[in-house]
Amino acid sequence: MTIDPTNFFSKESNPGTIVDMHTVGDQVLIAGEGSTENWYATGNFDLPFAPQEGRVYRRGVIEGTTVVVGDSLILVGDDGVVYEIGYQAGQASAWGVHRISTNGIEERIRTQMRRLQGLL
């Protein structure tokens, strides 16, 4: 099989730099500097994936922080908060973005971010 190099996709909501991509269940989560999007498998060979309407999260991701755990994606947002994208523990119908860090952890992350930017 040969893939046409002119056949490509871009994030729809915020076409900035893509930081990471992960498969979670039957979806692909595309994490970028300004947003994260859910894409689903269409079953169509010519258009294998498409963005899932209503599943765009207006939160950027810090590069190197995304990891799949179970049926969720864990990441550090550009605001220094740790988020889980998926079903919140114990709630099968609560898909979305959930804050899972504490204020203390977030302050440690923000301090390190400032240190890396040369502000400390």
PLY file of the C-alpha trace (Angstrom):
ply
format ascii 1.0
element vertex 120
property float x
property float y
property float z
element edge 119
property int vertex1
property int vertex2
end_header
0.00 0.00 0.00
1.25 3.47 -0.86
0.08 6.55 1.04
-0.34 9.67 -1.04
1.94 12.31 0.59
-0.52 15.08 -0.33
-3.23 13.37 1.74
-2.98 14.89 5.21
-5.11 16.20 8.06
-4.84 19.21 10.29
-6.44 20.05 13.57
-9.70 21.81 12.85
-10.26 24.03 15.89
-6.79 25.45 16.38
-4.41 24.58 13.54
-1.31 25.29 15.63
1.51 22.84 16.29
0.49 19.28 17.10
2.36 18.15 20.21
1.24 14.51 20.46
-1.30 11.96 19.24
-2.66 8.96 21.13
-5.22 6.25 20.50
-7.76 5.96 23.31
-10.31 3.23 22.64
-11.69 3.80 19.14
-10.63 7.45 19.03
-7.49 9.40 18.28
-6.75 12.34 20.57
-4.67 15.03 18.90
-3.02 17.29 21.46
-1.69 20.66 20.36
-0.25 23.86 21.76
-3.68 25.50 21.84
-6.27 22.71 21.94
-6.93 18.98 22.05
-9.35 17.25 19.68
-11.04 13.86 19.45
-11.10 12.20 16.03
-12.96 8.97 15.29
-12.46 6.15 12.78
-14.94 6.57 9.92
-14.54 3.16 8.28
-13.97 4.96 4.97
-10.64 4.07 3.34
-10.43 7.46 1.57
-11.20 9.42 4.76
-10.16 7.13 7.65
-10.55 9.69 10.46
-12.72 12.75 11.06
-13.03 15.24 13.93
-15.74 14.43 16.43
-18.12 17.38 16.74
-18.33 18.86 20.24
-15.15 17.22 21.47
-12.66 20.07 21.18
-10.93 21.14 24.38
-9.57 24.70 24.42
-6.55 23.83 26.48
-3.00 23.60 25.20
-0.69 20.78 26.23
2.86 20.89 27.55
5.00 18.74 25.28
6.10 15.42 26.75
3.32 15.21 29.34
0.67 13.13 27.55
0.17 9.50 28.56
-2.67 7.01 28.05
-3.91 5.38 31.26
-6.74 2.91 30.77
-9.38 4.60 28.61
-8.18 8.13 29.36
-5.48 10.55 28.29
-3.60 12.27 31.12
-1.81 15.53 30.31
-0.48 18.75 31.78
-2.27 21.73 30.30
-0.53 24.96 29.37
-2.00 26.41 32.58
-0.03 23.94 34.75
-3.09 21.86 35.67
-3.11 18.06 35.26
-6.17 16.90 33.31
-7.76 13.58 32.47
-9.59 13.39 29.14
-11.95 10.46 29.23
-14.52 9.01 31.58
-14.15 10.35 35.09
-13.48 7.54 37.55
-16.70 5.84 38.62
-18.92 7.70 36.13
-19.40 5.83 32.85
-21.35 8.70 31.26
-19.11 11.62 32.25
-16.75 11.86 29.23
-14.81 15.09 29.13
-11.91 17.01 30.60
-11.48 16.56 34.33
-8.99 18.33 36.59
-7.15 15.69 38.63
-4.31 17.67 40.22
-4.28 19.57 43.49
-3.32 23.21 44.09
0.01 22.07 45.57
0.94 19.97 42.54
-0.10 22.78 40.19
2.12 25.27 42.03
5.08 22.90 41.72
4.41 22.52 37.98
4.10 26.30 37.46
7.30 26.91 39.45
9.15 24.46 37.19
7.62 26.08 34.09
8.89 29.50 35.24
12.29 27.99 36.00
12.51 26.51 32.48
11.53 29.87 30.97
14.34 31.55 32.88
12.01 33.57 35.07
13.39 32.15 38.34
0 1
1 2
2 3
3 4
4 5
5 6
6 7
7 8
8 9
9 10
10 11
11 12
12 13
13 14
14 15
15 16
16 17
17 18
18 19
19 20
20 21
21 22
22 23
23 24
24 25
25 26
26 27
27 28
28 29
29 30
30 31
31 32
32 33
33 34
34 35
35 36
36 37
37 38
38 39
39 40
40 41
41 42
42 43
43 44
44 45
45 46
46 47
47 48
48 49
49 50
50 51
51 52
52 53
53 54
54 55
55 56
56 57
57 58
58 59
59 60
60 61
61 62
62 63
63 64
64 65
65 66
66 67
67 68
68 69
69 70
70 71
71 72
72 73
73 74
74 75
75 76
76 77
77 78
78 79
79 80
80 81
81 82
82 83
83 84
84 85
85 86
86 87
87 88
88 89
89 90
90 91
91 92
92 93
93 94
94 95
95 96
96 97
97 98
98 99
99 100
100 101
101 102
102 103
103 104
104 105
105 106
106 107
107 108
108 109
109 110
110 111
111 112
112 113
113 114
114 115
115 116
116 117
117 118
118 119
